[in-house]
C-alpha cells in the first residue's frame, strides 16, 4: 500500500480545540490490519486514559446478544416476557392514556430500537424505582422501564432509545450472570480489554480523562467535576446502552476483532461472520427510514447498535454501502469498512458538542477516504 501522509486530517484534528472547543482528541486509522495513522491532539493529561464511552457500549452489547444466540441461550424472536415476566403487561400511549399493547415485545425489537421506547430518563417509574432502592440492579431498572407506557406498538416504529437498557436485563437472565460478568468472561478477558468495565475502582478513578460538557446558554465548554454519566442510574446498575468505561487501546482491540470478521488477533472467535451480518443488516422499513432524523443527512439506517450506510450517493469516493459506524455521547466514533479493510477510531471526552457528531466525524471519515484515494 502506498504511503499516505494524512496532512489534511492532521490539520483538522489539531484544530478541533479552536473550532469546536474540544480540549483533546485521539484518532487512529487501520488499513489491511495495519495502523497507518495515529495522532493525539490537544491537552490531555499524561497517564490519564479512561473514558465513559456512552453509546459505544451498544455495539458491544449487540455482539454479546449474538454470542448468546450462537450459544443457543437466546433467540432474536423470543418474547421479552420469557426473560422478564413484566413484559407480558406492557402498555402503549393511546389518546394520552395507557392501554394494553397488542403486539408482543421481542428481543429483536430491543436490539434494533423498535420496541417503543424513547430516551427520557426522568420518568416516574424510573425515579420511583431508584427512590425505593438507591442500589437498584439492572433487572430492577429494566422492570421499572417495562412499567412505563411505550410510544408505539413494538415493531411498528423506530426510535433511538432505552431499548438496550431493557436488553441488558434480558442478557443477564439468558446468560445466568450479571451483565458485566458475562461481558468480562466472554468478551473483555479473551480480547485482553482489561480496563473495560461498568465498575470504577478508586485506583481507576485516578486515571479518568477529564470530562467536559458544552453549555449552549454560556457558549462555553467546561470541565465536569467529578466525571459523571447520567445513564448510570445507581451504583449497581449496568447500562447495556451507555454504561461502559474503557480506554482507547481497549476499544481498538474490539474494533480490530470486528474488522477480522469476529476473530481476534490471537484467534479468539468472538462472533461468527453470519452474526456480524445480522448485526449490520437492514432492519428498518422505508417508513421508519423516512422518520429517522439522521437518515436523510447521512444516507444510513439503524441496525443492531450501529448505523449502516444504505445510499451510495451519500458516500465519499472510495466508500460503498454496507459500511457501519457508532457514536458515543461524549463524541467518540468508530467507522468500519470491512470491504476495504479500513477502520477509523476517534475518541474525545466532551459532551454536548452537536457539531462534532453531526459534522466532524464524517469530515474525519471523508478526509481518510480522500487521502487514501489521492
PyMOL commands that set and color helices and strands:
alter all, ss='L'
color gray80, all
select helices_A, chain A and resi 7-14+16-20+54-70+80-82+85-89+107-111+124-132+138-147+163-175+179-188+202-205+248-259+273-280+286-291+295-298+312-314+354-373
alter helices_A, ss='H'
color red, helices_A
select strands_A, chain A and resi 24-31+34-42+51-52+91-94+97-100+211-215+220-224+245-246+300-302+307-309+324-327+333-337+342-347+350-351
alter strands_A, ss='S'
color yellow, strands_A
deselect
rebuild
show_as cartoon
